[in-house]
Amino acid sequence: MSLLIRGGTVVTHSDSYRADILCADGKIQAIGLGLDAPAGGEVIDADGLYVMPGGIDPHTHMQLPFMGTVASEDFYTGTAAALAGGTTSIIDFVIPNPGQSLMEAFGTWRGWAEKAAADYAFHVAITWWDDSVSEEMGTLVREHGVNSFKHFMAYKGAIMATDDILVQSFSRCLELGAIPTVHAENGELVYHMQQKLLAEGMTGPEAHPLSRPPQVEGEAASRAIRIASTLGAPIYLVHVSTRDAVDEIAYARQQGHPVYGECLTGHLVLDDSVYQDTDWGRAAAHVMSPPFRPKGHQEALWHGLQSGNLQTTATDHCCFCADQKAAGKDDFTKIPNGTAGVEDRMAVLWDEGVNSGKLSIHDFVALTSTNTARIFNLYPRKGSIQVGADADLVVWDPSGTRTISAETHHQNVDFNIFEGRTVRGIPRHTVSQGKWVWRDGELRAERGAGRYLERPAYPGVFDLLKRRAELHAPQAVKRD
């Protein structure tokens, strides 16, 4: 069935103009004024509304086995909630156990994701190293369209990647044309601080941010960036939450290194006072890593977005309900780390960013969709409005309002970190693969409709890196 979006203002990362958009066979077929409505098709009246590329969330964890439990959101419920919020694609994570085959883990996650209602891709985590890991990275890139690999610099004794693993894996990524990504926290320092606080009798959620102060993120960001720049590789830092890390990214970019930074909507609007809540459950519900930060760091993140030193926004959507969080009732290190947000990212960013004058509408499109598509080589299939692109669109009502609540959201979790916040600027309609999946509050998500997205290797930044490597190749000195 075809679909015509009539009379809206098309907004991309660079332009805005009045046009109709005709969608059929999952693609954008035509863009122009006065397009005829298709016989037997549907029509969306977008007069007074914006039509933008559907959101892409580059950082989610659906159905994640973690810290002795499994995230409450599966790939169907999570992607359905994403569609309700205007996000039409996600990039989730395959996280092998140390010693586990990457291909085996990839197959497991692909099986879990078959029920997704929206399109999805995967970053694959490197949690250990030997020759088989290197070989399977090649298989994933060449045969399965994986072009990014994740490295946790935290979680000592579990999935933490040590410096030698970073060097080996970053080098392999460079060979394969894949982007290395990092969770930048110094795992050794975090572990030390956790044990110190527990020994001092600090067992509640308020100890969580104290065990992971801003310095541990700044140090790890600096170390990861310098390893990548020494090797001549690009690097993408996930969930940047501190001024310390933003400063490291800005310095590296000033030196010409291809460094990308992502921040979470939650980190932009919340601070560490949430951990002082006298209700243990509410405080524990905010436990995630990195934690919410002291006042002042939020301003640095906004400046990072405004300056271009941070390019993407995400959620790190990883849901655990109250009974799961209760596993850490007597030991904050056992509280499962994670919060929700895949349904709320775009509305909160619009309300806090565009409505306040921090961001333009074009910045909003870049930060919620286009930049992610460009960095991870999905553009122009995703993140664009042009003929031939996937018909993944959000019809945005800048005047519409919604009060966020766990009682009304579609996310499969009993808590919302934005509880009670009234946002102005909401998705009125969401179109995925040319189909109307969210319509004035009615969710039409279809289990299994989501497609796995293969992402080609060698995003554009690798052309630059190849040229640099050729120009600066070391030369042996010729001696008599």
Secondary structure as UniProt FT lines:
FT   STRAND          3..11
FT   STRAND          16..24
FT   TURN            25..26
FT   STRAND          27..32
FT   TURN            33..34
FT   TURN            39..40
FT   STRAND          42..45
FT   TURN            47..48
FT   STRAND          50..53
FT   STRAND          55..57
FT   TURN            62..63
FT   STRAND          65..66
FT   TURN            67..68
FT   STRAND          69..70
FT   HELIX           75..84
FT   TURN            85..86
FT   STRAND          87..94
FT   TURN            98..99
FT   HELIX           102..113
FT   TURN            114..115
FT   STRAND          119..125
FT   HELIX           131..144
FT   STRAND          148..152
FT   TURN            156..159
FT   HELIX           163..176
FT   STRAND          179..183
FT   HELIX           187..199
FT   TURN            200..201
FT   TURN            205..206
FT   HELIX           207..211
FT   HELIX           214..231
FT   STRAND          235..237
FT   HELIX           243..254
FT   TURN            255..256
FT   STRAND          259..264
FT   HELIX           265..269
FT   HELIX           272..276
FT   HELIX           280..285
FT   TURN            295..296
FT   HELIX           297..307
FT   STRAND          312..314
FT   HELIX           322..325
FT   HELIX           326..328
FT   TURN            329..330
FT   HELIX           332..334
FT   TURN            342..344
FT   HELIX           345..349
FT   HELIX           350..354
FT   TURN            355..357
FT   HELIX           361..365
FT   HELIX           366..370
FT   HELIX           371..375
FT   TURN            376..377
FT   TURN            379..381
FT   TURN            387..388
FT   STRAND          393..403
FT   TURN            406..408
FT   TURN            417..420
FT   STRAND          422..432
FT   TURN            433..434
FT   STRAND          435..439
FT   TURN            440..441
FT   STRAND          442..443
FT   TURN            447..448
FT   HELIX           461..471
//
